[in-house]
Structures are given as C-alpha cells and as structure tokens.
Amino acid sequence: MKKAFKVLSIVCFVAALFTMTSCTKSQEDLIVGTWKVSNVVSEPENPFVLMMVGTTFTFNADNTCSTSTTFMGMTNVQNGTYTIADGKLSMTLTDEDGSDTEVFDIKKLDKSDLSLYFEDKDTDFDGNPITMKITLELARQ
C-alpha cells in the first residue's frame, strides 16, 4: 500500500508540473500573420507619419515579409525579409528604388497587439538634424 501511495504521489507531482508550465510562444511565432497599423505617435509631432495608419505588415514563418501602404488611391507594396533577436525586429524591404533596412524595438507583442518603436534621423526644413521617435501600434488582422 505504501508503494502504491508513493507511485501515485509521484504521478500527481509530475502531472502538477506539466499543468503549471507555461505555453508561451516565442516572439518569432507570435509575429507570424498580418498586422495593420492602427495608430502612430511621433516625437516631435509630425502629421506626415499619420500616413502610415492603415499600412499592413505581413510576416511569414519563413522570415519573409511584406508591407502594403495605400495613399491617395495609390498602393505601394514592398517585399523583403525579417529577423527577430533580443527584442528587436529587423526588416529589409525592397521596392523599385532599392532596399532599406529598419530596426524596431518590440515594445509589445501578444496574440492581438504589436507595438514597434524606432528612431528616424532626418533634417528639418532649415537643414538642421532632428531625431524623430516613432511608435507604431498594430492590431492583428
């Protein structure tokens, strides 16, 4: 009887371990799918970045990706590749003008929401250097 109790206790302990383990997906798995930009925040404020609202990002399991932006009835599609490492999303996109790589900090990524942050260095109308801090909020489609 004692032996049966010990075996039953061990079985219950192992079963409890399995039920308590987390089934969280990696960022690489969670990002696969199509995401749509629902909001853009920039600092300093720039109304031109609002043109990104509605842009879709599609991430495939084979590390290929695409973006689709429609503005004033014209749609621009870019295809490329992506990698995720250390909380950063690196996308290399190609269009008729060549290729460009952008690195985003992943601020949030779950089953329904994705938040990406990046800094864009540019110049203002007077030629002075500025750094724009941009956050993209995306929703899974």
C-alpha positions in Angstrom: 0.0 0.0 0.0 2.8 2.4 0.8 4.4 1.7 -2.5 1.2 2.4 -4.4 0.8 5.7 -2.5 4.4 6.7 -3.4 3.8 5.9 -7.0 0.5 7.8 -7.0 2.2 10.8 -5.3 5.0 10.9 -7.9 2.5 10.7 -10.7 0.4 13.5 -9.2 3.6 15.6 -8.7 4.7 15.2 -12.4 1.1 16.0 -13.6 1.1 19.1 -11.5 4.4 20.2 -13.0 3.0 19.8 -16.5 -0.1 21.8 -15.7 2.0 24.7 -14.2 4.4 25.1 -17.1 3.7 28.0 -19.4 2.9 27.6 -23.0 4.1 31.0 -24.1 5.0 31.4 -27.7 8.2 33.0 -28.8 8.2 36.3 -30.5 9.1 34.6 -33.7 5.9 32.5 -33.5 3.7 35.3 -32.3 4.6 37.8 -35.1 3.6 35.5 -37.9 0.5 36.8 -39.6 -0.9 40.1 -40.9 -0.9 43.3 -38.8 -2.5 46.7 -39.5 -1.2 50.0 -38.2 -4.0 51.5 -36.0 -2.1 54.4 -34.5 1.2 56.3 -34.9 2.8 58.5 -32.3 5.8 60.7 -33.1 8.0 62.9 -31.1 8.3 65.7 -32.1 4.8 65.6 -33.5 4.8 65.1 -37.3 1.5 64.9 -39.2 3.2 63.1 -42.1 3.7 59.9 -40.1 -0.1 59.6 -39.8 0.0 58.4 -43.4 1.3 55.1 -42.0 -2.1 54.4 -40.4 -3.7 51.6 -42.3 -0.4 50.1 -43.5 -0.4 46.4 -43.3 2.7 44.3 -42.3 2.6 40.6 -43.2 5.2 38.3 -41.5 5.5 34.7 -42.8 7.0 31.8 -40.9 9.9 31.5 -43.5 11.1 35.0 -42.4 9.8 36.7 -45.5 7.6 39.8 -45.1 5.7 42.5 -47.0 4.2 45.8 -46.3 1.3 47.5 -48.2 0.5 51.2 -47.9 -2.3 53.0 -49.7 -2.2 56.8 -50.0 -4.4 58.9 -52.3 -5.6 55.8 -54.1 -2.1 54.5 -54.9 -0.8 51.3 -53.2 2.9 50.7 -52.6 3.9 47.1 -51.8 7.4 46.2 -50.5 8.6 42.7 -50.0 11.6 41.5 -48.0 12.9 39.6 -45.1 12.9 39.9 -41.3 14.6 38.6 -38.2 13.9 38.9 -34.5 16.7 38.9 -31.9 17.0 40.4 -28.4 13.6 42.1 -28.6 14.4 43.8 -31.9 12.7 43.3 -35.3 15.0 43.9 -38.3 13.2 44.3 -41.6 14.9 44.6 -45.0 12.4 45.7 -47.6 12.9 46.1 -51.4 11.0 48.1 -54.0 11.8 49.8 -57.3 14.1 52.3 -55.5 16.3 49.6 -53.9 16.3 48.0 -50.4 16.3 49.5 -47.0 16.8 48.0 -43.5 14.9 49.3 -40.5 15.4 48.1 -36.9 12.4 48.3 -34.5 12.3 47.8 -30.7 9.4 45.4 -30.0 7.6 47.2 -27.1 4.7 44.8 -27.0 3.8 41.6 -28.9 1.0 39.3 -28.0 -1.8 37.4 -29.9 -3.6 40.6 -30.8 -1.3 43.6 -30.4 2.1 44.7 -31.6 3.9 47.9 -30.7 7.1 48.9 -32.5 9.4 51.8 -31.7 12.2 53.3 -33.8 14.1 56.5 -34.2 14.4 58.1 -37.6 17.2 60.6 -38.1 16.3 63.4 -40.6 16.7 67.1 -41.2 14.1 69.8 -40.7 13.1 72.4 -43.3 16.2 74.5 -42.4 18.6 71.6 -42.8 19.1 71.1 -39.1 19.4 67.5 -37.9 16.4 66.1 -36.0 15.6 62.7 -34.5 12.1 61.5 -34.7 10.9 58.9 -32.1 8.1 56.9 -33.7 5.8 54.3 -32.1 3.6 52.2 -34.4 0.7 50.4 -32.8 -0.6 47.5 -34.8 -3.5 45.1 -34.5 -3.7 41.5 -35.8 -5.9 41.1 -38.8 
